Structures are given as structure tokens and as C-alpha cells.
Amino acid sequence: MALTKHERRYRIKKRIRKIVAGTAEKPRLSVFRSNKQIYAQLVDDATGKTLLAVSSLSKDLEVAGNKTEVAAIVGKAIAEKAVAAGISSVVFDRNGYLYHGRVKQLADAAREGGLKF
């Protein structure tokens, strides 16, 4: 029986999360993308707390352009906030999505903003 898109992504996500975990010193940069928006958050899995979060819906961001350009803006913003909070290196969690398109743009922009992963 064929898997749905959602079931397939969930299986991949579980496989990734067995390996990828964030700490307070090196949090997990988790990406979620919906059809219209993109969200990024830094998570400390040891305590189960979200340290920082930025999305394309954030009031302090000027988002314009197509979805990949917006993903780059969100990636740059999460990197700026993380560096300001004293976080320089993270573990990237693509959350079951292919490392392509919006997810790749966000990751590249976060690297340009000063995050190491």
C-alpha cells in the first residue's frame, strides 16, 4: 500500500530525529513549511524548550517576494536573533522535507547570517 505525502514525511522525520537532537549550547534549528508560510525555531531538546522562533508571519519582518525569497529572509532573521542571544552553532533539522527550494534557501541564509551547521 502506498504512503501518503504526510505519512512519508512523518517517517523521514522520525528517522532524522533519532539522530538529530539539540542542546542548550548547540540547539536544533527546526524548519516547518506550510503551503504559504515558513517557520524556523531553535529548540533545546534536553529541556524541551523553544529558545527562539521566527516565521514569515512575524510582525517585525518585512516579507516580500516569492516563497523562496521569504524563506531566505526568515533564515537571515533567525541567524541574527541567535547570534544576538549568543548562539553560534546549531544542528539543522529539515523536519522530513527535502533539502531543496525553501528549506535550502532558509539554511543558506542562516549560514550567511553567522550560524554554523
VENDA-V747216 format. One line per field, one symbol per residue. psi: psi as a letter, one per 30 degrees, with the letter a starting at -180 (. if undefined). A space follows every 50 residues. Layout:
BEGIN
psi: ???
END
This chain:
BEGIN
psi: kklleeeeeeeeeeeefeekklaeeilkjkkkkaeelkkkkkkjfefgkk elkklffkefkjklaleeeeeeeeeeeeeeeeeeggkfklkkjfhflkil beeeeeeeeeeefgkk.
END
